[in-house]
């Protein structure tokens, strides 16, 4: 691998890897979630600063065009790698095929930097860095060793691959200080190469609004409304939200669950949650709503009294930020990025345990005190205004430029995985 010697005044092109899910896919179902929003909004903001970005994703349908221009400076390239309907769990053996196709396209695109998202893309980025000599930036979004602690184990080969990518990367992005600490604690990542770049929120869509108007638009009444937004999988804790509803003093409160089944166990989790709702006698108080176009979620947030985010782990927690931007108090797990987003007693409440009684207690506190609820709402919106995608993009543009003018970190080839591991 040769060192880059030509100085770059300002990065002009970035290759963004998002192997397993596309910024064009619907968040809230399948593998689409906060990462889809992150890639789409960050790349759009980078394009608006003058950085041309090409996002490489695995083709998941035969009829997808090879290239989609989302907006000036923001392109999505669909790469054929394996069966179109392959699940996320089947993608690791396809990483090298994906990397080969990206390398062929980069012969024309001439990127200055590679930015990989999630561990699968990170391994592809590792291959491309060694082949092309480009600096590598990685954002992991979730971490296998952190998920294991929360009761959601991942294969050890994923954790090993994450560690290898971190050792190869020129910069590892953390969304917040707690995630930076996890990178160092669980992966021995070099603190000098960890960069904290928080995501943002689109304030043109996510801002305070009239609750009565939002409820009129959604054709619902004025009873207390709790909101859960996200993929339905054990990690996200939908069952805790349902149990908390059952524990409330307010028997007129309702829960709306906006999202769809996700991952290999998503359908069984939906069935389990529906059985729980029936067992608790809540069928008339819980409503399932299909995943919504991202910009329409603001109406759901504004209609709610409280947003519940009972995740077992969260590297950041975009749902909590979007709710806060709409002036909705959040009751969330005291994990990961939620520790940064929710200021206990000022913008919402953090719960240390998985006990639904604790969630219910804080929800009852908010519902029972309109003055407190208003204060939390105002503070939430004010705090959320400090998070913008424009700020994130400008930070990254400076980082990309610095890396493009430095000798890349030495990088080992990804270890061969034995067939029995897949």
C-alpha positions as CSV (number, residue, x, y, z in Angstrom):
1,X,0.0,0.0,0.0
2,X,1.5,3.3,-1.0
3,X,1.3,6.5,1.1
4,X,-0.6,9.5,-0.3
5,X,1.7,12.4,-0.9
6,X,-0.4,14.9,-2.9
7,X,-1.9,17.5,-0.5
8,X,-5.6,17.9,-0.6
9,X,-6.9,21.5,0.1
10,X,-10.4,20.3,0.6
11,X,-12.0,16.9,0.2
12,X,-14.2,16.7,-2.9
13,X,-15.4,13.1,-3.1
14,X,-16.3,10.6,-0.4
15,X,-17.2,6.9,-0.9
16,X,-19.8,6.0,1.7
17,X,-20.3,2.3,2.3
18,X,-23.7,1.0,3.5
19,X,-23.6,-2.6,2.4
20,X,-26.6,-4.1,4.3
21,X,-29.2,-1.3,4.1
22,X,-29.9,1.7,1.9
23,X,-30.6,5.3,2.7
24,X,-33.4,5.0,0.2
25,X,-35.1,2.2,2.2
26,X,-38.0,2.8,4.6
27,X,-36.8,3.1,8.2
28,X,-38.7,1.2,10.8
29,X,-38.9,-2.2,9.1
30,X,-36.6,-4.9,8.0
31,X,-33.0,-3.7,8.5
32,X,-34.0,-0.1,8.1
33,X,-33.7,2.1,11.1
34,X,-31.6,4.9,12.6
35,X,-28.6,4.1,10.4
36,X,-30.7,4.7,7.2
37,X,-31.6,8.1,8.5
38,X,-28.0,8.8,9.6
39,X,-26.6,8.0,6.2
40,X,-29.3,9.8,4.2
41,X,-29.2,13.0,6.3
42,X,-25.5,13.1,6.8
43,X,-24.7,12.6,3.1
44,X,-27.3,15.2,2.1
45,X,-25.7,17.7,4.5
46,X,-22.2,16.8,3.2
47,X,-23.4,17.4,-0.4
48,X,-24.7,20.8,0.6
49,X,-21.2,21.7,1.8
50,X,-19.8,20.9,-1.6
51,X,-18.6,17.3,-0.9
52,X,-19.8,14.9,-3.6
53,X,-20.8,11.6,-2.0
54,X,-21.4,8.3,-3.6
55,X,-23.2,5.7,-1.3
56,X,-22.6,2.1,-2.2
57,X,-25.4,-0.4,-1.1
58,X,-26.1,-4.0,-1.9
59,X,-28.8,-4.4,-4.5
60,X,-31.8,-6.0,-2.8
61,X,-34.2,-6.0,-5.9
62,X,-33.5,-6.9,-9.5
63,X,-35.2,-3.7,-10.8
64,X,-33.1,-1.2,-8.9
65,X,-31.2,1.2,-11.2
66,X,-27.4,1.0,-11.1
67,X,-27.2,4.6,-10.0
68,X,-29.7,7.0,-8.4
69,X,-29.0,10.7,-8.1
70,X,-30.9,11.7,-4.9
71,X,-29.8,15.3,-5.1
72,X,-26.8,17.2,-6.6
73,X,-23.7,15.7,-4.9
74,X,-25.6,12.7,-3.4
75,X,-25.7,9.5,-5.5
76,X,-26.6,5.9,-4.5
77,X,-25.0,3.0,-6.4
78,X,-26.6,-0.4,-6.2
79,X,-24.0,-3.2,-6.2
80,X,-24.9,-6.7,-7.1
81,X,-23.5,-9.1,-4.5
82,X,-25.4,-12.4,-3.8
83,X,-29.1,-13.2,-3.8
84,X,-31.3,-10.2,-3.7
85,X,-33.3,-11.6,-0.8
86,X,-30.3,-12.5,1.3
87,X,-30.8,-11.7,5.0
88,X,-28.3,-9.6,7.0
89,X,-27.1,-12.7,8.7
90,X,-26.1,-14.2,5.3
91,X,-24.1,-11.2,4.1
92,X,-20.6,-11.6,5.6
93,X,-19.4,-14.1,2.9
94,X,-20.5,-11.5,0.3
95,X,-18.3,-8.7,1.6
96,X,-15.4,-9.3,-0.7
97,X,-17.7,-9.5,-3.7
98,X,-19.2,-6.2,-2.7
99,X,-15.7,-4.6,-2.1
100,X,-14.6,-5.8,-5.6
101,X,-17.5,-4.1,-7.3
102,X,-17.0,-0.9,-5.3
103,X,-13.3,-0.9,-6.2
104,X,-14.2,-1.1,-9.9
105,X,-16.5,1.9,-9.6
106,X,-13.9,3.9,-7.6
107,X,-11.6,3.7,-10.6
108,X,-14.0,6.3,-12.1
109,X,-15.2,8.1,-9.0
110,X,-11.7,8.8,-7.6
111,X,-12.7,9.2,-3.9
112,X,-10.5,11.0,-1.4
113,X,-11.9,9.1,1.6
114,X,-13.9,6.0,2.4
115,X,-16.6,6.2,5.2
116,X,-18.0,2.8,6.2
117,X,-21.2,2.3,8.2
118,X,-21.8,-0.8,10.3
119,X,-19.3,-3.7,10.7
120,X,-20.0,-5.4,7.4
121,X,-19.2,-2.2,5.5
122,X,-16.2,-1.7,7.8
123,X,-14.7,-5.0,6.6
124,X,-15.3,-4.0,3.0
125,X,-13.7,-0.7,3.8
126,X,-10.7,-2.5,5.3
127,X,-10.3,-4.4,2.0
128,X,-10.6,-1.2,-0.1
129,X,-8.2,0.7,2.1
130,X,-5.5,-1.9,1.6
131,X,-6.1,-2.1,-2.1
132,X,-6.5,1.6,-2.9
133,X,-4.5,3.3,-0.1
134,X,-7.4,5.6,0.8
135,X,-8.0,6.7,4.4
136,X,-10.9,4.9,6.2
137,X,-13.5,6.4,8.5
138,X,-15.9,4.0,10.3
139,X,-19.2,4.4,12.1
140,X,-20.4,1.2,13.7
141,X,-23.9,2.2,14.9
142,X,-24.1,-0.9,17.1
143,X,-21.3,-3.0,18.7
144,X,-21.4,-6.7,19.3
145,X,-19.7,-6.6,22.7
146,X,-22.1,-3.9,24.0
147,X,-25.1,-5.8,22.7
148,X,-23.9,-9.0,24.4
149,X,-23.9,-7.2,27.8
150,X,-27.5,-6.1,27.3
151,X,-28.6,-9.6,26.5
152,X,-28.5,-9.5,22.7
153,X,-25.5,-11.7,21.8
154,X,-23.9,-11.6,18.4
155,X,-21.4,-14.1,17.0
156,X,-17.9,-13.7,18.3
157,X,-16.6,-13.4,14.7
158,X,-18.4,-10.1,14.4
159,X,-16.7,-8.8,17.5
160,X,-13.3,-9.9,16.2
161,X,-14.0,-8.3,12.8
162,X,-15.1,-5.0,14.6
163,X,-11.8,-5.0,16.5
164,X,-9.8,-5.6,13.3
165,X,-11.6,-2.7,11.5
166,X,-10.9,-0.4,14.4
167,X,-7.2,-1.2,14.3
168,X,-7.2,-0.5,10.5
169,X,-9.4,2.7,10.5
170,X,-7.8,6.1,10.4
171,X,-10.8,7.5,12.4
172,X,-13.5,5.7,14.3
173,X,-16.6,7.9,14.8
174,X,-18.5,7.8,18.1
175,X,-21.9,9.5,18.3
176,X,-21.3,10.5,21.9
177,X,-18.9,10.2,24.9
178,X,-20.5,7.0,26.2
179,X,-19.9,5.3,22.9
180,X,-16.3,6.6,22.7
181,X,-15.8,5.0,26.1
182,X,-17.2,1.7,25.0
183,X,-14.9,1.7,21.9
184,X,-11.9,2.0,24.2
185,X,-13.1,-0.3,26.9
186,X,-14.4,-3.2,24.9
187,X,-12.2,-3.0,21.8
188,X,-9.0,-1.2,23.0
189,X,-9.6,1.3,20.2
190,X,-6.9,4.0,20.1
191,X,-8.4,7.1,21.8
192,X,-6.4,9.3,19.5
193,X,-8.3,7.9,16.5
194,X,-11.8,8.1,18.1
195,X,-13.7,11.2,16.9
196,X,-17.0,12.2,18.6
197,X,-19.3,13.5,15.9
198,X,-23.0,13.6,17.1
199,X,-25.7,13.1,14.5
200,X,-28.3,15.8,14.0
201,X,-32.0,16.3,13.4
202,X,-33.8,18.0,10.6
203,X,-35.4,20.9,12.3
204,X,-37.4,21.8,9.2
205,X,-39.5,18.7,9.9
206,X,-38.9,18.0,13.6
207,X,-39.9,21.0,15.6
208,X,-42.6,21.8,18.2
209,X,-46.1,22.0,16.9
210,X,-49.8,22.1,18.0
211,X,-50.8,18.8,19.7
212,X,-54.5,19.3,19.0
213,X,-53.7,19.8,15.3
214,X,-51.5,16.8,15.1
215,X,-54.2,14.6,16.7
216,X,-56.8,16.0,14.3
217,X,-54.5,15.1,11.4
218,X,-54.2,11.5,12.8
219,X,-57.9,11.3,13.6
220,X,-57.5,10.6,17.3
221,X,-58.9,12.0,20.5
222,X,-57.5,13.8,23.5
223,X,-56.8,10.9,25.8
224,X,-53.2,10.6,27.0
225,X,-51.0,9.1,24.3
226,X,-47.7,7.2,24.7
227,X,-45.5,6.7,21.6
228,X,-43.0,4.0,20.6
229,X,-41.2,4.5,17.3
230,X,-38.7,1.9,15.9
231,X,-38.2,-1.5,14.7
232,X,-39.9,-4.3,16.6
233,X,-37.1,-6.6,17.9
234,X,-36.1,-7.6,21.4
235,X,-33.3,-5.0,21.5
236,X,-35.8,-2.1,21.3
237,X,-37.8,-3.2,24.3
238,X,-41.4,-2.9,22.9
239,X,-42.5,-5.3,25.6
240,X,-41.3,-2.9,28.3
241,X,-43.4,-0.1,26.8
242,X,-46.5,-2.4,26.8
243,X,-45.9,-3.5,30.4
244,X,-45.4,0.1,31.5
245,X,-48.8,1.0,29.9
246,X,-50.4,-1.8,32.0
247,X,-48.8,-0.4,35.2
248,X,-50.0,3.2,34.7
249,X,-52.4,4.8,37.2
250,X,-54.2,6.4,34.2
251,X,-56.3,3.7,32.7
252,X,-57.4,6.0,29.8
253,X,-53.8,6.2,28.4
254,X,-52.9,4.6,25.1
255,X,-49.8,3.3,23.4
256,X,-49.1,3.6,19.7
257,X,-46.3,1.4,18.3
258,X,-45.0,2.9,15.0
259,X,-42.7,0.4,13.2
260,X,-42.4,-3.1,11.8
261,X,-40.8,-6.4,12.4
262,X,-37.0,-6.4,12.1
263,X,-34.3,-9.1,11.8
264,X,-34.5,-12.8,12.0
265,X,-36.6,-12.8,15.2
266,X,-38.8,-9.8,14.3
267,X,-41.9,-11.7,13.4
268,X,-41.8,-13.8,16.5
269,X,-41.3,-10.7,18.6
270,X,-44.4,-9.1,17.1
271,X,-46.3,-12.2,18.0
272,X,-44.9,-12.2,21.5
273,X,-45.8,-8.6,22.0
274,X,-49.3,-9.1,20.7
275,X,-49.8,-12.0,23.1
276,X,-48.6,-9.8,25.9
277,X,-51.0,-7.1,25.0
278,X,-53.9,-9.6,25.0
279,X,-52.7,-11.1,28.3
280,X,-52.7,-7.7,30.0
281,X,-56.1,-6.8,28.6
282,X,-54.7,-3.9,26.5
283,X,-56.0,-4.7,23.0
284,X,-58.3,-1.6,23.1
285,X,-55.4,0.6,24.3
286,X,-52.5,-0.4,22.0
287,X,-52.4,0.4,18.3
288,X,-49.8,-0.9,15.8
289,X,-49.0,1.5,13.0
290,X,-46.9,0.5,10.0
291,X,-43.6,2.2,9.4
292,X,-44.0,5.8,8.2
293,X,-42.0,8.0,5.8
294,X,-39.5,9.6,8.0
295,X,-40.7,13.2,7.5
296,X,-44.2,12.2,8.6
297,X,-43.1,11.0,12.0
298,X,-43.1,14.5,13.3
299,X,-46.9,14.5,13.4
300,X,-46.9,11.4,15.5
301,X,-44.4,12.9,17.9
302,X,-46.4,16.1,18.2
303,X,-49.6,14.1,19.0
304,X,-47.9,12.3,21.9
305,X,-47.6,13.2,25.5
306,X,-44.6,11.0,26.2
307,X,-42.2,9.1,23.9
308,X,-40.9,5.8,25.3
309,X,-37.4,4.6,24.3
310,X,-36.8,1.4,26.4
311,X,-33.9,0.0,24.4
312,X,-31.5,-2.4,25.9
313,X,-28.6,-0.6,24.2
314,X,-28.4,2.5,21.9
315,X,-25.3,4.0,20.4
316,X,-27.2,7.3,20.1
317,X,-31.0,7.1,19.9
318,X,-32.3,9.3,17.0
319,X,-35.9,8.6,18.0
320,X,-35.3,10.3,21.4
321,X,-33.7,13.3,19.6
322,X,-36.5,13.6,17.1
323,X,-39.1,13.5,19.9
324,X,-37.3,16.1,21.9
325,X,-37.0,18.3,18.8
326,X,-40.8,18.1,18.6
327,X,-41.2,19.2,22.2
328,X,-42.1,15.7,23.6
329,X,-40.7,14.5,26.9
330,X,-38.8,11.2,26.7
331,X,-38.7,8.4,29.2
332,X,-35.7,6.2,28.1
333,X,-33.3,3.6,29.2
334,X,-30.1,4.9,30.9
335,X,-27.9,3.4,28.2
336,X,-25.4,4.6,25.5
337,X,-26.3,7.8,23.7
338,X,-29.6,8.2,25.6
339,X,-27.5,9.2,28.6
340,X,-26.4,12.2,26.5
341,X,-29.7,13.1,24.9
342,X,-32.0,12.9,27.9
343,X,-31.2,15.1,30.9
344,X,-32.9,13.5,33.8
345,X,-35.5,15.7,35.3
346,X,-34.9,18.5,32.8
347,X,-35.9,17.1,29.4
348,X,-37.3,13.8,30.4
349,X,-36.4,10.8,32.6
350,X,-33.8,8.0,32.5
351,X,-34.5,4.5,33.9
352,X,-31.6,2.5,35.1
353,X,-33.5,-0.9,35.1
354,X,-35.8,-2.8,32.9
355,X,-38.6,-2.6,35.4
356,X,-41.8,-1.4,33.7
357,X,-43.0,0.0,37.1
358,X,-40.2,2.6,37.0
359,X,-41.2,3.6,33.4
360,X,-44.8,3.8,34.5
361,X,-44.0,5.9,37.5
362,X,-42.2,8.6,35.4
363,X,-45.0,8.5,32.8
364,X,-47.6,9.0,35.5
365,X,-45.5,11.9,36.9
366,X,-45.5,13.6,33.5
367,X,-49.2,13.0,32.7
368,X,-50.3,14.1,36.2
369,X,-48.5,17.5,36.1
370,X,-49.2,19.7,33.1
371,X,-46.8,22.4,34.3
372,X,-44.0,19.9,34.6
373,X,-44.9,18.4,31.2
374,X,-44.7,21.8,29.6
375,X,-41.4,22.6,31.2
376,X,-39.9,19.3,30.0
377,X,-41.2,20.0,26.5
378,X,-39.7,23.4,26.3
379,X,-36.3,22.2,27.7
380,X,-36.3,19.2,25.3
381,X,-36.8,21.3,22.2
382,X,-34.1,23.8,23.3
383,X,-31.6,21.0,23.9
384,X,-32.4,19.4,20.5
385,X,-31.7,22.6,18.7
386,X,-28.0,22.2,19.4
387,X,-28.0,19.1,17.2
388,X,-27.8,19.8,13.5
389,X,-26.7,17.8,10.5
390,X,-25.0,20.8,9.1
391,X,-22.7,20.9,12.2
392,X,-22.0,17.2,11.8
393,X,-21.2,17.6,8.1
394,X,-18.8,20.4,8.6
395,X,-16.9,18.5,11.4
396,X,-16.6,15.5,9.1
397,X,-15.5,17.6,6.1
398,X,-12.6,18.9,8.2
399,X,-11.8,15.4,9.4
400,X,-11.8,14.0,5.9
401,X,-9.5,16.7,4.7
402,X,-7.0,16.1,7.6
403,X,-7.0,12.4,6.9
404,X,-6.5,12.8,3.2
405,X,-3.3,14.7,3.9
406,X,-1.9,12.2,6.4
407,X,-0.2,8.9,5.8
408,X,-2.9,6.2,6.4
409,X,-2.7,4.0,9.4
410,X,-1.1,0.6,8.6
411,X,-3.8,-1.9,7.9
412,X,-3.9,-5.7,8.1
413,X,-6.0,-7.8,5.7
414,X,-9.2,-9.1,7.2
415,X,-8.8,-12.6,8.6
416,X,-10.2,-15.5,6.7
417,X,-13.4,-16.8,8.3
418,X,-13.9,-20.5,8.4
419,X,-17.0,-21.8,6.7
420,X,-18.3,-23.3,10.0
421,X,-18.6,-19.7,11.4
422,X,-21.2,-18.6,8.9
